[in-house]
Amino acid sequence: MFIVTLFGITGVTAQVLIISSAVPTALNVVLLAIEYDNEPEFASQVVLSTTILSVITMTLVIVLVRLI
């Protein structure tokens, strides 16, 4: 939110940028971890955790974005 405000971005563009920065970690992280055999279990846990927590965090971000 700070960076969007710092650059003077307003309106729908600001809302989209803020909401898109709050989405959970993508599945691509797991695929790369499997491909390079670098902690695939941990990557899977991160994706699962961020997806579950996004129910709460995305709701809060959307509410906050509607206030700006």
N, CA, C, O and CB atoms as a CASP TS submission, in Angstrom:
PFRMAT TS
TARGET T0000
AUTHOR 0000-0000-0000
METHOD Language model
MODEL 1
PARENT N/A
ATOM      1  N   MET     1       0.823  -1.187   0.000  1.00  0.00           N
ATOM      2  CA  MET     1       0.000   0.000   0.000  1.00  0.00           C
ATOM      3  C   MET     1       0.870   1.255   0.000  1.00  0.00           C
ATOM      4  O   MET     1       0.571   2.248  -0.663  1.00  0.00           O
ATOM      5  CB  MET     1      -0.938  -0.004   1.203  1.00  0.00           C
ATOM      6  N   PHE     2       1.944   1.174   0.758  1.00  0.00           N
ATOM      7  CA  PHE     2       2.842   2.324   0.863  1.00  0.00           C
ATOM      8  C   PHE     2       3.453   2.680  -0.493  1.00  0.00           C
ATOM      9  O   PHE     2       3.493   3.850  -0.873  1.00  0.00           O
ATOM     10  CB  PHE     2       3.953   2.037   1.880  1.00  0.00           C
ATOM     11  N   ILE     3       3.923   1.678  -1.211  1.00  0.00           N
ATOM     12  CA  ILE     3       4.574   1.927  -2.501  1.00  0.00           C
ATOM     13  C   ILE     3       3.581   2.473  -3.513  1.00  0.00           C
ATOM     14  O   ILE     3       3.908   3.384  -4.273  1.00  0.00           O
ATOM     15  CB  ILE     3       5.218   0.643  -3.039  1.00  0.00           C
ATOM     16  N   VAL     4       2.373   1.928  -3.532  1.00  0.00           N
ATOM     17  CA  VAL     4       1.342   2.420  -4.458  1.00  0.00           C
ATOM     18  C   VAL     4       1.031   3.879  -4.141  1.00  0.00           C
ATOM     19  O   VAL     4       0.891   4.695  -5.053  1.00  0.00           O
ATOM     20  CB  VAL     4       0.047   1.552  -4.367  1.00  0.00           C
ATOM     21  N   THR     5       0.922   4.210  -2.874  1.00  0.00           N
ATOM     22  CA  THR     5       0.661   5.583  -2.469  1.00  0.00           C
ATOM     23  C   THR     5       1.857   6.483  -2.790  1.00  0.00           C
ATOM     24  O   THR     5       1.688   7.621  -3.228  1.00  0.00           O
ATOM     25  CB  THR     5       0.336   5.644  -0.972  1.00  0.00           C
ATOM     26  N   LEU     6       3.060   5.961  -2.566  1.00  0.00           N
ATOM     27  CA  LEU     6       4.272   6.718  -2.844  1.00  0.00           C
ATOM     28  C   LEU     6       4.366   7.130  -4.315  1.00  0.00           C
ATOM     29  O   LEU     6       4.784   8.245  -4.627  1.00  0.00           O
ATOM     30  CB  LEU     6       5.492   5.900  -2.456  1.00  0.00           C
ATOM     31  N   PHE     7       3.981   6.237  -5.199  1.00  0.00           N
ATOM     32  CA  PHE     7       4.030   6.530  -6.629  1.00  0.00           C
ATOM     33  C   PHE     7       2.804   7.300  -7.121  1.00  0.00           C
ATOM     34  O   PHE     7       2.723   7.647  -8.299  1.00  0.00           O
ATOM     35  CB  PHE     7       4.162   5.245  -7.406  1.00  0.00           C
ATOM     36  N   GLY     8       1.870   7.563  -6.242  1.00  0.00           N
ATOM     37  CA  GLY     8       0.708   8.351  -6.611  1.00  0.00           C
ATOM     38  C   GLY     8      -0.308   7.609  -7.454  1.00  0.00           C
ATOM     39  O   GLY     8      -1.103   8.234  -8.155  1.00  0.00           O
ATOM     40  N   ILE     9      -0.295   6.295  -7.397  1.00  0.00           N
ATOM     41  CA  ILE     9      -1.246   5.487  -8.159  1.00  0.00           C
ATOM     42  C   ILE     9      -2.563   5.455  -7.374  1.00  0.00           C
ATOM     43  O   ILE     9      -2.569   5.195  -6.171  1.00  0.00           O
ATOM     44  CB  ILE     9      -0.691   4.026  -8.415  1.00  0.00           C
ATOM     45  N   THR    10      -3.665   5.718  -8.059  1.00  0.00           N
ATOM     46  CA  THR    10      -4.963   5.770  -7.390  1.00  0.00           C
ATOM     47  C   THR    10      -5.997   4.968  -8.171  1.00  0.00           C
ATOM     48  O   THR    10      -5.731   4.451  -9.256  1.00  0.00           O
ATOM     49  CB  THR    10      -5.431   7.227  -7.225  1.00  0.00           C
ATOM     50  N   GLY    11      -7.167   4.886  -7.587  1.00  0.00           N
ATOM     51  CA  GLY    11      -8.306   4.271  -8.260  1.00  0.00           C
ATOM     52  C   GLY    11      -8.203   2.763  -8.382  1.00  0.00           C
ATOM     53  O   GLY    11      -7.599   2.086  -7.551  1.00  0.00           O
ATOM     54  N   VAL    12      -8.809   2.262  -9.438  1.00  0.00           N
ATOM     55  CA  VAL    12      -8.868   0.817  -9.664  1.00  0.00           C
ATOM     56  C   VAL    12      -7.469   0.234  -9.863  1.00  0.00           C
ATOM     57  O   VAL    12      -7.196  -0.885  -9.426  1.00  0.00           O
ATOM     58  CB  VAL    12      -9.747   0.503 -10.883  1.00  0.00           C
ATOM     59  N   THR    13      -6.600   0.972 -10.508  1.00  0.00           N
ATOM     60  CA  THR    13      -5.229   0.491 -10.726  1.00  0.00           C
ATOM     61  C   THR    13      -4.537   0.224  -9.393  1.00  0.00           C
ATOM     62  O   THR    13      -3.884  -0.808  -9.236  1.00  0.00           O
ATOM     63  CB  THR    13      -4.417   1.516 -11.551  1.00  0.00           C
ATOM     64  N   ALA    14      -4.667   1.116  -8.454  1.00  0.00           N
ATOM     65  CA  ALA    14      -4.068   0.929  -7.128  1.00  0.00           C
ATOM     66  C   ALA    14      -4.683  -0.277  -6.429  1.00  0.00           C
ATOM     67  O   ALA    14      -3.973  -1.068  -5.809  1.00  0.00           O
ATOM     68  CB  ALA    14      -4.252   2.194  -6.265  1.00  0.00           C
ATOM     69  N   GLN    15      -5.987  -0.416  -6.526  1.00  0.00           N
ATOM     70  CA  GLN    15      -6.661  -1.550  -5.890  1.00  0.00           C
ATOM     71  C   GLN    15      -6.189  -2.877  -6.471  1.00  0.00           C
ATOM     72  O   GLN    15      -5.939  -3.829  -5.732  1.00  0.00           O
ATOM     73  CB  GLN    15      -8.175  -1.423  -6.048  1.00  0.00           C
ATOM     74  N   VAL    16      -6.069  -2.939  -7.785  1.00  0.00           N
ATOM     75  CA  VAL    16      -5.619  -4.172  -8.433  1.00  0.00           C
ATOM     76  C   VAL    16      -4.192  -4.510  -8.033  1.00  0.00           C
ATOM     77  O   VAL    16      -3.890  -5.669  -7.748  1.00  0.00           O
ATOM     78  CB  VAL    16      -5.719  -4.045  -9.955  1.00  0.00           C
ATOM     79  N   LEU    17      -3.316  -3.524  -8.008  1.00  0.00           N
ATOM     80  CA  LEU    17      -1.924  -3.774  -7.626  1.00  0.00           C
ATOM     81  C   LEU    17      -1.814  -4.283  -6.196  1.00  0.00           C
ATOM     82  O   LEU    17      -1.048  -5.207  -5.923  1.00  0.00           O
ATOM     83  CB  LEU    17      -1.098  -2.504  -7.786  1.00  0.00           C
ATOM     84  N   ILE    18      -2.562  -3.698  -5.295  1.00  0.00           N
ATOM     85  CA  ILE    18      -2.501  -4.096  -3.887  1.00  0.00           C
ATOM     86  C   ILE    18      -3.071  -5.496  -3.691  1.00  0.00           C
ATOM     87  O   ILE    18      -2.475  -6.318  -2.995  1.00  0.00           O
ATOM     88  CB  ILE    18      -3.262  -3.091  -3.010  1.00  0.00           C
ATOM     89  N   ILE    19      -4.216  -5.769  -4.297  1.00  0.00           N
ATOM     90  CA  ILE    19      -4.836  -7.091  -4.143  1.00  0.00           C
ATOM     91  C   ILE    19      -3.971  -8.168  -4.791  1.00  0.00           C
ATOM     92  O   ILE    19      -3.806  -9.246  -4.221  1.00  0.00           O
ATOM     93  CB  ILE    19      -6.251  -7.103  -4.759  1.00  0.00           C
ATOM     94  N   SER    20      -3.421  -7.898  -5.965  1.00  0.00           N
ATOM     95  CA  SER    20      -2.606  -8.916  -6.634  1.00  0.00           C
ATOM     96  C   SER    20      -1.309  -9.199  -5.882  1.00  0.00           C
ATOM     97  O   SER    20      -0.743 -10.284  -6.019  1.00  0.00           O
ATOM     98  CB  SER    20      -2.289  -8.479  -8.055  1.00  0.00           C
ATOM     99  N   SER    21      -0.836  -8.255  -5.102  1.00  0.00           N
ATOM    100  CA  SER    21       0.370  -8.509  -4.308  1.00  0.00           C
ATOM    101  C   SER    21       0.076  -9.336  -3.060  1.00  0.00           C
ATOM    102  O   SER    21       1.000  -9.805  -2.395  1.00  0.00           O
ATOM    103  CB  SER    21       1.016  -7.193  -3.908  1.00  0.00           C
ATOM    104  N   ALA    22      -1.185  -9.513  -2.744  1.00  0.00           N
ATOM    105  CA  ALA    22      -1.564 -10.239  -1.528  1.00  0.00           C
ATOM    106  C   ALA    22      -2.005 -11.676  -1.784  1.00  0.00           C
ATOM    107  O   ALA    22      -2.398 -12.373  -0.849  1.00  0.00           O
ATOM    108  CB  ALA    22      -2.667  -9.505  -0.829  1.00  0.00           C
ATOM    109  N   VAL    23      -1.948 -12.128  -3.030  1.00  0.00           N
ATOM    110  CA  VAL    23      -2.397 -13.487  -3.341  1.00  0.00           C
ATOM    111  C   VAL    23      -1.422 -14.511  -2.773  1.00  0.00           C
ATOM    112  O   VAL    23      -0.253 -14.196  -2.554  1.00  0.00           O
ATOM    113  CB  VAL    23      -2.543 -13.677  -4.866  1.00  0.00           C
ATOM    114  N   PRO    24      -1.893 -15.735  -2.531  1.00  0.00           N
ATOM    115  CA  PRO    24      -1.009 -16.757  -1.961  1.00  0.00           C
ATOM    116  C   PRO    24       0.104 -17.171  -2.936  1.00  0.00           C
ATOM    117  O   PRO    24       0.042 -16.883  -4.131  1.00  0.00           O
ATOM    118  CB  PRO    24      -1.826 -17.986  -1.559  1.00  0.00           C
ATOM    119  N   THR    25       1.103 -17.841  -2.403  1.00  0.00           N
ATOM    120  CA  THR    25       2.222 -18.323  -3.189  1.00  0.00           C
ATOM    121  C   THR    25       1.728 -19.280  -4.270  1.00  0.00           C
ATOM    122  O   THR    25       0.880 -20.135  -4.015  1.00  0.00           O
ATOM    123  CB  THR    25       3.260 -19.011  -2.289  1.00  0.00           C
ATOM    124  N   ALA    26       2.260 -19.129  -5.465  1.00  0.00           N
ATOM    125  CA  ALA    26       1.811 -19.931  -6.603  1.00  0.00           C
ATOM    126  C   ALA    26       2.379 -21.345  -6.559  1.00  0.00           C
ATOM    127  O   ALA    26       3.392 -21.610  -5.913  1.00  0.00           O
ATOM    128  CB  ALA    26       2.206 -19.257  -7.909  1.00  0.00           C
ATOM    129  N   LEU    27       1.714 -22.219  -7.246  1.00  0.00           N
ATOM    130  CA  LEU    27       2.138 -23.610  -7.332  1.00  0.00           C
ATOM    131  C   LEU    27       3.456 -23.754  -8.093  1.00  0.00           C
ATOM    132  O   LEU    27       4.128 -24.778  -7.964  1.00  0.00           O
ATOM    133  CB  LEU    27       1.058 -24.444  -8.001  1.00  0.00           C
ATOM    134  N   ASN    28       3.831 -22.760  -8.872  1.00  0.00           N
ATOM    135  CA  ASN    28       5.090 -22.812  -9.619  1.00  0.00           C
ATOM    136  C   ASN    28       6.281 -23.025  -8.701  1.00  0.00           C
ATOM    137  O   ASN    28       7.276 -23.631  -9.100  1.00  0.00           O
ATOM    138  CB  ASN    28       5.281 -21.535 -10.419  1.00  0.00           C
ATOM    139  N   VAL    29       6.185 -22.531  -7.479  1.00  0.00           N
ATOM    140  CA  VAL    29       7.271 -22.706  -6.505  1.00  0.00           C
ATOM    141  C   VAL    29       7.504 -24.186  -6.241  1.00  0.00           C
ATOM    142  O   VAL    29       8.649 -24.635  -6.181  1.00  0.00           O
ATOM    143  CB  VAL    29       6.949 -21.970  -5.181  1.00  0.00           C
ATOM    144  N   VAL    30       6.435 -24.939  -6.083  1.00  0.00           N
ATOM    145  CA  VAL    30       6.548 -26.380  -5.829  1.00  0.00           C
ATOM    146  C   VAL    30       7.130 -27.084  -7.048  1.00  0.00           C
ATOM    147  O   VAL    30       8.000 -27.945  -6.919  1.00  0.00           O
ATOM    148  CB  VAL    30       5.170 -26.984  -5.468  1.00  0.00           C
ATOM    149  N   LEU    31       6.652 -26.717  -8.223  1.00  0.00           N
ATOM    150  CA  LEU    31       7.147 -27.365  -9.431  1.00  0.00           C
ATOM    151  C   LEU    31       8.645 -27.123  -9.629  1.00  0.00           C
ATOM    152  O   LEU    31       9.375 -28.031 -10.023  1.00  0.00           O
ATOM    153  CB  LEU    31       6.373 -26.865 -10.646  1.00  0.00           C
ATOM    154  N   LEU    32       9.094 -25.914  -9.358  1.00  0.00           N
ATOM    155  CA  LEU    32      10.526 -25.626  -9.459  1.00  0.00           C
ATOM    156  C   LEU    32      11.327 -26.373  -8.392  1.00  0.00           C
ATOM    157  O   LEU    32      12.424 -26.861  -8.664  1.00  0.00           O
ATOM    158  CB  LEU    32      10.770 -24.120  -9.336  1.00  0.00           C
ATOM    159  N   ALA    33      10.783 -26.460  -7.192  1.00  0.00           N
ATOM    160  CA  ALA    33      11.474 -27.186  -6.124  1.00  0.00           C
ATOM    161  C   ALA    33      11.600 -28.663  -6.455  1.00  0.00           C
ATOM    162  O   ALA    33      12.627 -29.275  -6.159  1.00  0.00           O
ATOM    163  CB  ALA    33      10.737 -27.011  -4.796  1.00  0.00           C
ATOM    164  N   ILE    34      10.579 -29.244  -7.061  1.00  0.00           N
ATOM    165  CA  ILE    34      10.639 -30.650  -7.469  1.00  0.00           C
ATOM    166  C   ILE    34      11.636 -30.827  -8.611  1.00  0.00           C
ATOM    167  O   ILE    34      12.440 -31.759  -8.605  1.00  0.00           O
ATOM    168  CB  ILE    34       9.241 -31.157  -7.895  1.00  0.00           C
ATOM    169  N   GLU    35      11.578 -29.930  -9.583  1.00  0.00           N
ATOM    170  CA  GLU    35      12.466 -30.029 -10.751  1.00  0.00           C
ATOM    171  C   GLU    35      13.934 -29.984 -10.345  1.00  0.00           C
ATOM    172  O   GLU    35      14.748 -30.741 -10.872  1.00  0.00           O
ATOM    173  CB  GLU    35      12.170 -28.900 -11.741  1.00  0.00           C
ATOM    174  N   TYR    36      14.272 -29.106  -9.417  1.00  0.00           N
ATOM    175  CA  TYR    36      15.671 -28.943  -9.005  1.00  0.00           C
ATOM    176  C   TYR    36      15.993 -29.679  -7.703  1.00  0.00           C
ATOM    177  O   TYR    36      17.073 -29.509  -7.137  1.00  0.00           O
ATOM    178  CB  TYR    36      15.991 -27.468  -8.845  1.00  0.00           C
ATOM    179  N   ASP    37      15.050 -30.496  -7.234  1.00  0.00           N
ATOM    180  CA  ASP    37      15.227 -31.296  -6.016  1.00  0.00           C
ATOM    181  C   ASP    37      15.758 -30.449  -4.866  1.00  0.00           C
ATOM    182  O   ASP    37      16.771 -30.769  -4.244  1.00  0.00           O
ATOM    183  CB  ASP    37      16.179 -32.466  -6.280  1.00  0.00           C
ATOM    184  N   ASN    38      15.033 -29.345  -4.600  1.00  0.00           N
ATOM    185  CA  ASN    38      15.449 -28.404  -3.568  1.00  0.00           C
ATOM    186  C   ASN    38      14.282 -28.155  -2.615  1.00  0.00           C
ATOM    187  O   ASN    38      13.501 -27.230  -2.833  1.00  0.00           O
ATOM    188  CB  ASN    38      15.943 -27.071  -4.197  1.00  0.00           C
ATOM    189  N   GLU    39      14.153 -28.951  -1.582  1.00  0.00           N
ATOM    190  CA  GLU    39      13.136 -28.811  -0.536  1.00  0.00           C
ATOM    191  C   GLU    39      11.698 -28.804  -1.079  1.00  0.00           C
ATOM    192  O   GLU    39      10.949 -27.871  -0.790  1.00  0.00           O
ATOM    193  CB  GLU    39      13.384 -27.537   0.239  1.00  0.00           C
ATOM    194  N   PRO    40      11.297 -29.812  -1.852  1.00  0.00           N
ATOM    195  CA  PRO    40       9.928 -29.814  -2.383  1.00  0.00           C
ATOM    196  C   PRO    40       8.854 -29.937  -1.292  1.00  0.00           C
ATOM    197  O   PRO    40       7.755 -29.405  -1.445  1.00  0.00           O
ATOM    198  CB  PRO    40       9.770 -30.952  -3.371  1.00  0.00           C
ATOM    199  N   GLU    41       9.167 -30.632  -0.199  1.00  0.00           N
ATOM    200  CA  GLU    41       8.188 -30.755   0.885  1.00  0.00           C
ATOM    201  C   GLU    41       7.928 -29.398   1.534  1.00  0.00           C
ATOM    202  O   GLU    41       6.784 -29.034   1.808  1.00  0.00           O
ATOM    203  CB  GLU    41       8.675 -31.765   1.942  1.00  0.00           C
ATOM    204  N   PHE    42       8.999 -28.666   1.771  1.00  0.00           N
ATOM    205  CA  PHE    42       8.859 -27.340   2.375  1.00  0.00           C
ATOM    206  C   PHE    42       8.073 -26.414   1.449  1.00  0.00           C
ATOM    207  O   PHE    42       7.206 -25.671   1.907  1.00  0.00           O
ATOM    208  CB  PHE    42      10.245 -26.735   2.688  1.00  0.00           C
ATOM    209  N   ALA    43       8.368 -26.454   0.165  1.00  0.00           N
ATOM    210  CA  ALA    43       7.654 -25.621  -0.803  1.00  0.00           C
ATOM    211  C   ALA    43       6.168 -25.966  -0.808  1.00  0.00           C
ATOM    212  O   ALA    43       5.321 -25.076  -0.892  1.00  0.00           O
ATOM    213  CB  ALA    43       8.249 -25.798  -2.216  1.00  0.00           C
ATOM    214  N   SER    44       5.856 -27.245  -0.719  1.00  0.00           N
ATOM    215  CA  SER    44       4.454 -27.664  -0.670  1.00  0.00           C
ATOM    216  C   SER    44       3.756 -27.138   0.580  1.00  0.00           C
ATOM    217  O   SER    44       2.605 -26.706   0.520  1.00  0.00           O
ATOM    218  CB  SER    44       4.355 -29.187  -0.717  1.00  0.00           C
ATOM    219  N   GLN    45       4.457 -27.176   1.707  1.00  0.00           N
ATOM    220  CA  GLN    45       3.896 -26.662   2.950  1.00  0.00           C
ATOM    221  C   GLN    45       3.647 -25.165   2.876  1.00  0.00           C
ATOM    222  O   GLN    45       2.643 -24.673   3.391  1.00  0.00           O
ATOM    223  CB  GLN    45       4.819 -26.976   4.110  1.00  0.00           C
ATOM    224  N   VAL    46       4.557 -24.440   2.239  1.00  0.00           N
ATOM    225  CA  VAL    46       4.396 -22.992   2.097  1.00  0.00           C
ATOM    226  C   VAL    46       3.173 -22.669   1.246  1.00  0.00           C
ATOM    227  O   VAL    46       2.387 -21.786   1.586  1.00  0.00           O
ATOM    228  CB  VAL    46       5.657 -22.365   1.476  1.00  0.00           C
ATOM    229  N   VAL    47       3.020 -23.388   0.139  1.00  0.00           N
ATOM    230  CA  VAL    47       1.859 -23.161  -0.728  1.00  0.00           C
ATOM    231  C   VAL    47       0.568 -23.476   0.015  1.00  0.00           C
ATOM    232  O   VAL    47      -0.392 -22.708  -0.063  1.00  0.00           O
ATOM    233  CB  VAL    47       1.959 -24.016  -2.005  1.00  0.00           C
ATOM    234  N   LEU    48       0.530 -24.586   0.727  1.00  0.00           N
ATOM    235  CA  LEU    48      -0.662 -24.948   1.487  1.00  0.00           C
ATOM    236  C   LEU    48      -0.963 -23.905   2.562  1.00  0.00           C
ATOM    237  O   LEU    48      -2.107 -23.475   2.709  1.00  0.00           O
ATOM    238  CB  LEU    48      -0.487 -26.333   2.126  1.00  0.00           C
ATOM    239  N   SER    49       0.048 -23.502   3.302  1.00  0.00           N
ATOM    240  CA  SER    49      -0.147 -22.536   4.387  1.00  0.00           C
ATOM    241  C   SER    49      -0.645 -21.188   3.871  1.00  0.00           C
ATOM    242  O   SER    49      -1.586 -20.612   4.418  1.00  0.00           O
ATOM    243  CB  SER    49       1.156 -22.343   5.155  1.00  0.00           C
ATOM    244  N   THR    50      -0.004 -20.693   2.812  1.00  0.00           N
ATOM    245  CA  THR    50      -0.421 -19.388   2.294  1.00  0.00           C
ATOM    246  C   THR    50      -1.807 -19.443   1.683  1.00  0.00           C
ATOM    247  O   THR    50      -2.544 -18.458   1.730  1.00  0.00           O
ATOM    248  CB  THR    50       0.573 -18.887   1.264  1.00  0.00           C
ATOM    249  N   THR    51      -2.171 -20.577   1.111  1.00  0.00           N
ATOM    250  CA  THR    51      -3.517 -20.718   0.545  1.00  0.00           C
ATOM    251  C   THR    51      -4.566 -20.717   1.652  1.00  0.00           C
ATOM    252  O   THR    51      -5.607 -20.075   1.520  1.00  0.00           O
ATOM    253  CB  THR    51      -3.623 -22.011  -0.288  1.00  0.00           C
ATOM    254  N   ILE    52      -4.300 -21.425   2.728  1.00  0.00           N
ATOM    255  CA  ILE    52      -5.253 -21.465   3.848  1.00  0.00           C
ATOM    256  C   ILE    52      -5.359 -20.089   4.513  1.00  0.00           C
ATOM    257  O   ILE    52      -6.459 -19.616   4.800  1.00  0.00           O
ATOM    258  CB  ILE    52      -4.824 -22.531   4.891  1.00  0.00           C
ATOM    259  N   LEU    53      -4.215 -19.454   4.753  1.00  0.00           N
ATOM    260  CA  LEU    53      -4.226 -18.136   5.391  1.00  0.00           C
ATOM    261  C   LEU    53      -4.816 -17.046   4.500  1.00  0.00           C
ATOM    262  O   LEU    53      -5.263 -16.011   4.994  1.00  0.00           O
ATOM    263  CB  LEU    53      -2.825 -17.751   5.789  1.00  0.00           C
ATOM    264  N   SER    54      -4.818 -17.278   3.195  1.00  0.00           N
ATOM    265  CA  SER    54      -5.334 -16.261   2.280  1.00  0.00           C
ATOM    266  C   SER    54      -6.835 -16.034   2.453  1.00  0.00           C
ATOM    267  O   SER    54      -7.348 -14.987   2.058  1.00  0.00           O
ATOM    268  CB  SER    54      -5.039 -16.658   0.845  1.00  0.00           C
ATOM    269  N   VAL    55      -7.531 -16.985   3.029  1.00  0.00           N
ATOM    270  CA  VAL    55      -8.956 -16.781   3.306  1.00  0.00           C
ATOM    271  C   VAL    55      -9.127 -15.568   4.217  1.00  0.00           C
ATOM    272  O   VAL    55     -10.039 -14.763   4.027  1.00  0.00           O
ATOM    273  CB  VAL    55      -9.585 -18.050   3.958  1.00  0.00           C
ATOM    274  N   ILE    56      -8.259 -15.446   5.187  1.00  0.00           N
ATOM    275  CA  ILE    56      -8.326 -14.330   6.131  1.00  0.00           C
ATOM    276  C   ILE    56      -7.646 -13.088   5.551  1.00  0.00           C
ATOM    277  O   ILE    56      -8.219 -11.999   5.548  1.00  0.00           O
ATOM    278  CB  ILE    56      -7.671 -14.718   7.471  1.00  0.00           C
ATOM    279  N   THR    57      -6.416 -13.270   5.060  1.00  0.00           N
ATOM    280  CA  THR    57      -5.649 -12.108   4.622  1.00  0.00           C
ATOM    281  C   THR    57      -6.238 -11.432   3.392  1.00  0.00           C
ATOM    282  O   THR    57      -6.239 -10.205   3.300  1.00  0.00           O
ATOM    283  CB  THR    57      -4.234 -12.513   4.338  1.00  0.00           C
ATOM    284  N   MET    58      -6.733 -12.212   2.455  1.00  0.00           N
ATOM    285  CA  MET    58      -7.320 -11.610   1.253  1.00  0.00           C
ATOM    286  C   MET    58      -8.579 -10.828   1.606  1.00  0.00           C
ATOM    287  O   MET    58      -8.836  -9.768   1.035  1.00  0.00           O
ATOM    288  CB  MET    58      -7.645 -12.694   0.205  1.00  0.00           C
ATOM    289  N   THR    59      -9.354 -11.343   2.534  1.00  0.00           N
ATOM    290  CA  THR    59     -10.546 -10.615   2.974  1.00  0.00           C
ATOM    291  C   THR    59     -10.162  -9.276   3.580  1.00  0.00           C
ATOM    292  O   THR    59     -10.766  -8.250   3.268  1.00  0.00           O
ATOM    293  CB  THR    59     -11.345 -11.444   3.989  1.00  0.00           C
ATOM    294  N   LEU    60      -9.151  -9.287   4.450  1.00  0.00           N
ATOM    295  CA  LEU    60      -8.700  -8.046   5.073  1.00  0.00           C
ATOM    296  C   LEU    60      -8.139  -7.064   4.051  1.00  0.00           C
ATOM    297  O   LEU    60      -8.406  -5.865   4.133  1.00  0.00           O
ATOM    298  CB  LEU    60      -7.651  -8.345   6.126  1.00  0.00           C
ATOM    299  N   VAL    61      -7.372  -7.558   3.099  1.00  0.00           N
ATOM    300  CA  VAL    61      -6.782  -6.683   2.079  1.00  0.00           C
ATOM    301  C   VAL    61      -7.886  -6.054   1.230  1.00  0.00           C
ATOM    302  O   VAL    61      -7.835  -4.860   0.933  1.00  0.00           O
ATOM    303  CB  VAL    61      -5.791  -7.473   1.180  1.00  0.00           C
ATOM    304  N   ILE    62      -8.867  -6.838   0.846  1.00  0.00           N
ATOM    305  CA  ILE    62      -9.967  -6.303   0.034  1.00  0.00           C
ATOM    306  C   ILE    62     -10.738  -5.226   0.798  1.00  0.00           C
ATOM    307  O   ILE    62     -11.106  -4.197   0.231  1.00  0.00           O
ATOM    308  CB  ILE    62     -10.924  -7.437  -0.389  1.00  0.00           C
ATOM    309  N   VAL    63     -10.976  -5.468   2.076  1.00  0.00           N
ATOM    310  CA  VAL    63     -11.671  -4.466   2.895  1.00  0.00           C
ATOM    311  C   VAL    63     -10.844  -3.187   2.979  1.00  0.00           C
ATOM    312  O   VAL    63     -11.373  -2.087   2.822  1.00  0.00           O
ATOM    313  CB  VAL    63     -11.951  -5.017   4.315  1.00  0.00           C
ATOM    314  N   LEU    64      -9.542  -3.339   3.227  1.00  0.00           N
ATOM    315  CA  LEU    64      -8.674  -2.168   3.336  1.00  0.00           C
ATOM    316  C   LEU    64      -8.584  -1.400   2.006  1.00  0.00           C
ATOM    317  O   LEU    64      -8.575  -0.169   1.990  1.00  0.00           O
ATOM    318  CB  LEU    64      -7.272  -2.598   3.791  1.00  0.00           C
ATOM    319  N   VAL    65      -8.520  -2.130   0.915  1.00  0.00           N
ATOM    320  CA  VAL    65      -8.411  -1.496  -0.405  1.00  0.00           C
ATOM    321  C   VAL    65      -9.661  -0.689  -0.736  1.00  0.00           C
ATOM    322  O   VAL    65      -9.578   0.352  -1.388  1.00  0.00           O
ATOM    323  CB  VAL    65      -8.171  -2.554  -1.490  1.00  0.00           C
ATOM    324  N   ARG    66     -10.789  -1.155  -0.297  1.00  0.00           N
ATOM    325  CA  ARG    66     -12.038  -0.422  -0.581  1.00  0.00           C
ATOM    326  C   ARG    66     -12.083   0.893   0.166  1.00  0.00           C
ATOM    327  O   ARG    66     -12.860   1.780  -0.188  1.00  0.00           O
ATOM    328  CB  ARG    66     -13.259  -1.266  -0.208  1.00  0.00           C
ATOM    329  N   LEU    67     -11.258   1.035   1.199  1.00  0.00           N
ATOM    330  CA  LEU    67     -11.235   2.287   1.970  1.00  0.00           C
ATOM    331  C   LEU    67     -10.383   3.371   1.317  1.00  0.00           C
ATOM    332  O   LEU    67     -10.525   4.552   1.634  1.00  0.00           O
ATOM    333  CB  LEU    67     -10.719   2.020   3.368  1.00  0.00           C
ATOM    334  N   ILE    68      -9.495   2.967   0.400  1.00  0.00           N
ATOM    335  CA  ILE    68      -8.635   3.989  -0.239  1.00  0.00           C
ATOM    336  C   ILE    68      -9.263   4.521  -1.507  1.00  0.00           C
ATOM    337  O   ILE    68      -8.682   5.381  -2.170  1.00  0.00           O
ATOM    338  CB  ILE    68      -7.251   3.412  -0.557  1.00  0.00           C
TER
END
